[in-house]
């Protein structure tokens, strides 16, 4: 009996490992196809503009709300900590580094993973379940070029200005809280920000935008393409895409910061 249970357990583990590596292989090929079809962008420029609006303009409110909240909270908490050491004048420097290097891009990535990634997964999953993707293939249209490539290129382009907007909103809200909560003169706050920022600080933050764009778009789109099991399957694939892309964003955030800070 024990041998039978152990054998079944090992067989399930072996099957799970095989499925994992098969999925990774399919995802790699899917990603290669998505990048390989980028030269066809002129043919699908209308789809590109639609996706740029969805990923950029339509996502602006959630990015602003998140960035303003994080910037304000950071100013309050860091300001209280610095006040204990009599170093409130360093609040601008501390806040700027935190927002530009880490929190601005990271919060933007997580919010867009939830908003843009979930939309991709649900929309493409519904198309897969309703056989619209198969219909595209039947009419001689590459579904990756039609459905995934415009999403990828749009995210690669609009995530960078969204990061800049998130950084500005976070810093400005921090400046307001520094002035009205900690009674720090705005000139002192901003003089601690701009003169001390170096190229490395901006490279760390803005390099994460295209990395997050690739992760969010490809992971959510891939899970939509492999959805199965009716409407419940669409829900499962959408949730899986959000969870996986959010986890990968956290991991990528660490390694991008580490690589840039160590090599610049």
Backbone torsions as a table, in degrees:
resi	resn	phi	psi	omega
1	UNK	NA	-45.5	-179.2
2	UNK	-63.5	-42.1	178.9
3	UNK	-62.4	-39.3	-179.4
4	UNK	-64.7	-43.4	179.5
5	UNK	-65.3	-43.3	179.5
6	UNK	-63.1	-42.0	179.1
7	UNK	-63.7	-41.1	177.9
8	UNK	-64.0	-41.5	179.9
9	UNK	-62.6	-46.3	179.5
10	UNK	-66.0	-35.5	178.2
11	UNK	-65.6	-39.5	178.3
12	UNK	-66.1	-39.8	177.7
13	UNK	-63.2	-45.0	179.6
14	UNK	-60.9	-41.5	178.9
15	UNK	-65.6	-40.3	179.4
16	UNK	-64.7	-40.4	179.1
17	UNK	-64.4	-42.9	178.9
18	UNK	-63.0	-42.7	179.3
19	UNK	-64.4	-37.4	179.5
20	UNK	-63.1	-49.2	-178.6
21	UNK	-68.7	-32.4	175.4
22	UNK	-65.9	-41.3	177.3
23	UNK	-64.1	-41.3	178.4
24	UNK	-63.2	-37.7	178.2
25	UNK	-65.7	-45.0	179.3
26	UNK	-64.0	-39.2	179.4
27	UNK	-66.3	-38.8	178.6
28	UNK	-63.5	-46.1	178.6
29	UNK	-64.9	-38.4	177.2
30	UNK	-61.5	-43.5	-179.8
31	UNK	-66.0	-41.6	178.5
32	UNK	-61.6	-43.5	178.5
33	UNK	-62.7	-38.8	-179.7
34	UNK	-63.9	-43.8	178.8
35	UNK	-71.4	-34.2	-178.4
36	UNK	-68.0	-23.5	-178.3
37	UNK	-91.4	0.8	-179.9
38	UNK	-57.4	-37.9	176.9
39	UNK	-58.1	-15.5	178.7
40	UNK	-86.8	13.4	-173.5
41	UNK	-59.9	-32.5	-178.9
42	UNK	-63.3	-32.8	-179.7
43	UNK	-70.1	-29.4	-175.8
44	UNK	-117.5	38.0	-175.4
45	UNK	-68.4	-29.7	176.9
46	UNK	-66.1	-42.2	176.4
47	UNK	-63.1	-38.2	178.4
48	UNK	-62.3	-44.4	-179.8
49	UNK	-64.8	-40.0	177.6
50	UNK	-61.2	-45.1	-179.3
51	UNK	-69.7	-33.7	177.0
52	UNK	-64.8	-37.7	176.5
53	UNK	-66.0	-43.2	-179.3
54	UNK	-66.2	-46.5	-177.1
55	UNK	-75.4	-27.5	-175.1
56	UNK	-101.2	-78.6	-174.7
57	UNK	-60.0	-47.4	-177.1
58	UNK	-68.8	-23.6	-179.5
59	UNK	-90.6	-5.6	-175.8
60	UNK	-60.7	-43.4	-178.7
61	UNK	-58.1	-46.3	-177.8
62	UNK	-68.0	-33.7	177.2
63	UNK	-66.6	-42.8	179.9
64	UNK	-65.3	-46.0	-179.6
65	UNK	-60.1	-45.3	-178.9
66	UNK	-64.9	-45.7	-177.1
67	UNK	-66.7	-43.5	178.9
68	UNK	-62.2	-42.4	179.9
69	UNK	-64.1	-44.7	-178.7
70	UNK	-67.4	-42.2	179.1
71	UNK	-61.8	-43.3	179.6
72	UNK	-65.5	-45.1	179.5
73	UNK	-63.6	-40.3	179.9
74	UNK	-63.5	-40.9	179.4
75	UNK	-63.1	-41.5	-179.4
76	UNK	-66.2	-50.6	-174.6
77	UNK	-69.9	-47.7	179.8
78	UNK	-66.5	-38.1	178.0
79	UNK	-61.8	-41.9	177.3
80	UNK	-62.4	-39.4	179.3
81	UNK	-67.4	-44.6	-179.6
82	UNK	-68.2	-30.0	179.8
83	UNK	-63.3	-32.3	178.4
84	UNK	-64.7	-26.0	-179.6
85	UNK	-103.1	5.5	-179.5
86	UNK	67.7	32.9	-176.1
87	UNK	-126.2	40.0	-179.0
88	UNK	-62.2	-25.7	-179.5
89	UNK	-66.3	-14.6	178.0
90	UNK	-88.5	4.6	-178.0
91	UNK	-61.9	-40.3	-180.0
92	UNK	-61.3	-45.8	179.3
93	UNK	-62.6	-46.7	-178.7
94	UNK	-63.6	-43.4	-179.4
95	UNK	-66.9	-41.7	-178.8
96	UNK	-61.8	-45.4	179.8
97	UNK	-63.5	-42.6	-178.3
98	UNK	-65.2	-42.8	-176.4
99	UNK	-74.0	-49.6	-173.7
100	UNK	-71.1	-41.3	-177.8
101	UNK	-77.7	-43.4	-167.7
102	UNK	-121.9	-63.7	-166.3
103	UNK	-69.6	-37.6	179.1
104	UNK	-59.2	-57.9	178.2
105	UNK	-63.8	-38.6	-175.8
106	UNK	-67.3	-47.8	179.3
107	UNK	-62.9	-41.4	177.6
108	UNK	-59.8	-45.1	-179.5
109	UNK	-62.2	-43.6	-179.3
110	UNK	-67.7	-40.6	179.3
111	UNK	-65.8	-41.2	179.9
112	UNK	-72.8	-28.7	174.1
113	UNK	-62.8	-40.5	179.2
114	UNK	-72.8	-39.0	-174.9
115	UNK	-88.0	-60.7	-175.3
116	UNK	-73.3	-41.4	-180.0
117	UNK	-64.3	-42.0	179.6
118	UNK	-65.9	-37.0	177.7
119	UNK	-63.7	-45.1	178.7
120	UNK	-59.6	-49.4	-177.5
121	UNK	-62.1	-43.7	-178.7
122	UNK	-68.5	-43.8	-177.5
123	UNK	-66.2	-48.5	-179.0
124	UNK	-70.9	-34.0	176.5
125	UNK	-64.3	-41.5	177.4
126	UNK	-64.2	-38.9	177.7
127	UNK	-66.4	-35.8	178.3
128	UNK	-68.1	-44.9	-179.2
129	UNK	-64.7	-38.5	-179.0
130	UNK	-85.6	6.5	175.4
131	UNK	66.2	21.6	176.0
132	UNK	-70.3	-33.3	177.6
133	UNK	-66.1	-41.2	176.6
134	UNK	-63.9	-34.7	178.7
135	UNK	-66.2	-36.9	176.2
136	UNK	-61.3	-43.7	178.1
137	UNK	-63.0	-40.0	-179.0
138	UNK	-63.1	-31.3	178.9
139	UNK	-89.9	8.4	175.2
140	UNK	83.6	16.5	179.4
141	UNK	-102.3	132.7	177.2
142	UNK	-74.4	114.5	-177.7
143	UNK	-66.0	-28.6	177.8
144	UNK	-67.6	-43.1	178.9
145	UNK	-67.8	-35.5	-177.3
146	UNK	-79.0	-39.1	-169.7
147	UNK	-107.2	-33.9	-173.3
148	UNK	-97.1	-47.1	-176.0
149	UNK	-57.5	-44.5	176.9
150	UNK	-61.5	-36.3	176.8
151	UNK	-65.2	-41.6	-178.9
152	UNK	-66.4	-49.2	-178.3
153	UNK	-66.1	-38.3	178.4
154	UNK	-63.1	-44.1	179.3
155	UNK	-65.2	-40.4	179.5
156	UNK	-60.5	-34.5	-176.8
157	UNK	-84.9	-46.8	-171.7
158	UNK	-83.2	-19.0	-179.2
159	UNK	-67.2	-27.7	-179.4
160	UNK	-68.7	-52.0	175.2
161	UNK	-64.1	-30.4	175.6
162	UNK	-63.8	-37.4	176.5
163	UNK	-64.2	-42.4	178.1
164	UNK	-61.8	-42.7	178.6
165	UNK	-64.8	-41.4	178.8
166	UNK	-62.8	-42.6	178.4
167	UNK	-62.1	-46.8	-178.8
168	UNK	-63.3	-45.0	-179.4
169	UNK	-62.9	-41.9	179.1
170	UNK	-64.3	-43.9	179.6
171	UNK	-67.3	-41.0	-178.1
172	UNK	-66.8	-40.7	176.8
173	UNK	-65.5	-36.4	176.5
174	UNK	-65.0	-38.6	178.6
175	UNK	-64.5	-40.2	179.0
176	UNK	-65.0	-42.8	178.4
177	UNK	-67.4	-36.1	177.7
178	UNK	-63.2	-37.3	-178.7
179	UNK	-74.5	-46.0	-172.0
180	UNK	-92.9	-22.9	-179.2
181	UNK	-98.6	-46.9	-178.6
182	UNK	-96.9	-2.8	178.8
183	UNK	58.8	41.5	177.3
184	UNK	-98.1	131.0	179.6
185	UNK	-61.1	135.3	180.0
186	UNK	-56.1	-36.2	178.7
187	UNK	-62.1	-39.8	178.0
188	UNK	-65.5	-40.9	-179.7
189	UNK	-62.1	-52.3	-175.0
190	UNK	-72.2	-28.9	175.7
191	UNK	-68.4	-21.4	175.0
192	UNK	-85.7	-9.3	-177.9
193	UNK	-95.7	-63.9	-168.1
194	UNK	-68.2	-46.6	-175.5
195	UNK	-64.9	-21.4	-172.9
196	UNK	-102.9	-3.9	175.7
197	UNK	-78.5	134.6	-179.9
198	UNK	-118.7	171.6	-176.8
199	UNK	-57.1	-37.8	-177.8
200	UNK	-58.7	-36.8	-179.7
201	UNK	-62.5	-41.2	-179.5
202	UNK	-75.0	-36.3	179.4
203	UNK	-62.7	-43.8	179.7
204	UNK	-58.1	-47.0	-176.5
205	UNK	-72.0	-46.8	-172.8
206	UNK	-81.3	-18.0	174.6
207	UNK	-70.5	-25.0	-179.4
208	UNK	-72.0	-26.3	-177.0
209	UNK	-59.3	-53.5	178.4
210	UNK	-66.5	-31.3	177.2
211	UNK	-64.1	-45.9	178.4
212	UNK	-65.5	-36.2	178.7
213	UNK	-61.1	-44.1	179.5
214	UNK	-63.5	-46.2	-178.1
215	UNK	-62.4	-51.3	-175.7
216	UNK	-62.4	-47.4	-175.0
217	UNK	-68.3	-49.2	-175.3
218	UNK	-69.5	-41.8	-179.3
219	UNK	-66.1	-47.0	-179.1
220	UNK	-66.9	-40.7	-179.8
221	UNK	-67.6	-40.2	179.3
222	UNK	-62.7	-43.4	179.2
223	UNK	-66.4	-31.6	173.9
224	UNK	-67.0	-38.7	-178.4
225	UNK	-68.4	-26.3	-177.7
226	UNK	-103.6	11.9	-179.9
227	UNK	-63.3	142.4	176.6
228	UNK	-156.2	155.9	178.5
229	UNK	100.9	26.8	176.2
230	UNK	75.7	-158.9	-177.0
231	UNK	-64.1	-33.7	177.0
232	UNK	-64.3	-36.3	177.6
233	UNK	-66.0	-35.5	175.9
234	UNK	-62.5	-43.0	177.8
235	UNK	-62.3	-43.1	179.7
236	UNK	-64.4	-43.4	-179.6
237	UNK	-66.6	-36.1	178.4
238	UNK	-65.6	-47.2	179.7
239	UNK	-63.1	-42.2	179.4
240	UNK	-61.7	-40.9	178.9
241	UNK	-62.5	-41.8	179.5
242	UNK	-65.4	-46.1	-177.4
243	UNK	-63.8	-47.6	-177.7
244	UNK	-66.2	-45.7	-178.7
245	UNK	-65.9	-37.4	177.9
246	UNK	-65.3	-41.7	176.9
247	UNK	-63.9	-42.7	178.9
248	UNK	-66.1	-33.4	177.3
249	UNK	-63.4	-43.0	178.9
250	UNK	-63.2	-42.0	178.7
251	UNK	-66.9	-46.1	-179.6
252	UNK	-63.7	-35.2	179.0
253	UNK	-59.2	-43.3	178.8
254	UNK	-65.1	-48.3	-173.7
255	UNK	-72.3	-34.7	176.2
256	UNK	-63.8	-44.9	178.3
257	UNK	-61.8	-43.9	-177.7
258	UNK	-63.3	-46.9	-176.7
259	UNK	-65.8	-44.1	-177.9
260	UNK	-69.2	-46.0	-177.0
261	UNK	-66.6	-29.0	179.5
262	UNK	-82.6	-20.4	-172.7
263	UNK	-116.0	6.1	177.6
264	UNK	-120.4	NA	NA
